[in-house]
């Protein structure tokens, strides 16, 4: 269906060319049984031939553009949405701060490209990791991290942070607090 317009242009170009070139007195007109009533002068023939050449050029350009368009371009079929990207999977891990023995529970919420994962740790399970699935392409993506820490006395400390980080399928990332004052929650790529 996408080649319909260039094909119609070729047909129109052929018809205009034949009408412009052939006349009743031409041998080809009798062979093809084409009858033109009235006199077609050289000016009218020139207009028809010029119009046929224009249709031919536009059709060839249309075929060229359709054949050489980038893959994945164009509109999705009706009823389907355009894909956002490929399925990505990354591993996110976190642990209770080893230097702070007062923290007995921590909850980290990590959001990347609209997908969210929650990591929960306590004194019985001081480390955890989970897999985050989302659609996207590898590259610099925005993230957001929210950390809630509960101390032995029941007080809560909340930290948050956001930024961009290079994310690729299958890589591992760590949730940490930066050394800034006040500390910021960050997502960093795990070594190895």
N, C-alpha and C positions, 0 to 999 in steps of 0.2 A: 504494500500500500504506500510505502514512503517514496517509491520511485514513480508514482502515478503522474505527478506534475511534470517531471522531465520527459517522460514518455509521451504525454499528451503534447508537449511542446515540439517534440520531434515529428509527430504526426501532422500537426498544424504547419510546421515548416515545410514538410514534403508537399502537402496539398497546395500551399501558397506558391511554392516554387513551380509546381506543375502548371498551375493556372497562369502564372506569370510568363512562363517560357513557351507553353504550347498555344497554338491558335488553330482555327478551323482549317487554314491552308497548310499547316504543317503535316508532314507525313506521319509523325509520331502521334498526332491527334487522331488521325484515322485509325491507326493501329490500336490505340487504347480506347477508341470509341468515346473520346471526350469531345463534347460539343459546347462551344462558347457562342452564345448568341450576341450579336452586336460586334462592333469593332473594338478591339483592345489595342490601343496605341502604345508607342514605346514608353511614354511617361507612366501610364498605368502599369505596364509590365515592370518597369524599374521599381515602382513602389511595392509591387507584390514580391519581387525578388529580394528587395531590401528587407521587407517584413519577414520573409522566410529565413534570410540569413540571421536576422536578429533573434528569431525563435530558435534557430539551430544553436546559436552561441549561448543563449540562456539555458537551453536544455543541457548542453555539454557542461556548462558551469554547474548546473544543478546536480548532474550525475557525479561530477568531480567532488563537490562539497559533501554529498551524501556518502561517497565511497571513502573519503579521507577524513571524516570527522573522528574526533578522539573516542576511544572506546569508553563506554559508560555514559556517554552524553545522551541527551534526549530525555523525553519524559517517560516515566514508568507507565506500564499498562494501566488502563482504568481499574480502579478498585485496589491498587497497590500503592504503597508509599515508597518514596525513594529511600534506598538504604543509607543510613547515617555513616556507616563504616563497617569494618570487619569486627568480628567478635574478639575481644581482648580479655585476657586473664592475667592478673598479677597477684602476687602473694604479699600480704601486709602483716607485719608482726610488731609486737610491742612487749614490754616487760615493766614490772614495777621498778621504780628507781632504787638501785641497790644501796646508794649512799643515804637514803632517807628511810629509816626503819619505822618511822611513824605512819607512813602510808600503808594502809591495809587493804584498800580496794581502789581500782582504777577502771574507768570506762573510757575508751577512745572511739570516737565516731569519725570515720574517714570517708570523704566524698570526692570522687574523681569522675569527671565528665557526666555528672548526674547520677551515678551509681553510688551506693552507700554500703559500708560495712561497719559493724560494731564489734569492737574487741573488748572483752571483760576479763579482768584479772583480780585475784585476791591473794591473801597470804598463803593459801593452800596451793594455788596455781599462779605463780608469779610471772609466767611467760605464756603468751598465746600467739597464734597466727590464724589467718583466715584468707580465703581467696575472694577477690573482687572481680566480678564479671561486668563488662560494659561494652558498648559498641563505640568504635572510634578508630583512629589511625595513629600509628606511632608518631611521637613527636612531643613538643612542649605542650603539656596539658595543665589546666588549672586544677588545684586541689584545695580542699578545706579540711582542717583537723580541729576537733573539739575534744578536750581532755577534761575529765572530772575525776579528782582524787579525793578519797575519804580517809581522814586520819583516824588514829586510835580513839581520840576524844570525840569523834563524830563530826568534826568540822569538815567543810568541803572547800576545795580549791578548784577553780575552773580556769582553764587556759584555752585559748583558741589561736588559730593562725591560718593563713592562706597564702598561696603563691603559685608558681608554675614550676614544673619539674619535667625532665624528659622521661616519658613512659613508653615502654615497649612490651609487647606480649611476652609473658613468661618470666619477667624480671621480678625481683623481690625488693620490698621497700620497708623501712622501719619508721615507726612513729616515735618522735623524741621531743624533748623540750630544749629550746635553744638556750644558750648562756646569757642572753640579753637580760636587761633589767627593765621592765618585767619580762619573764621568760615567754617565748612564743612557742606554740605547738607547730612542729614542722614534720614534713614527710621527706625522708631521705632515702636514696637508693642504697640497698644493702651491698656490701662488698662481696665480690665473688658470686 
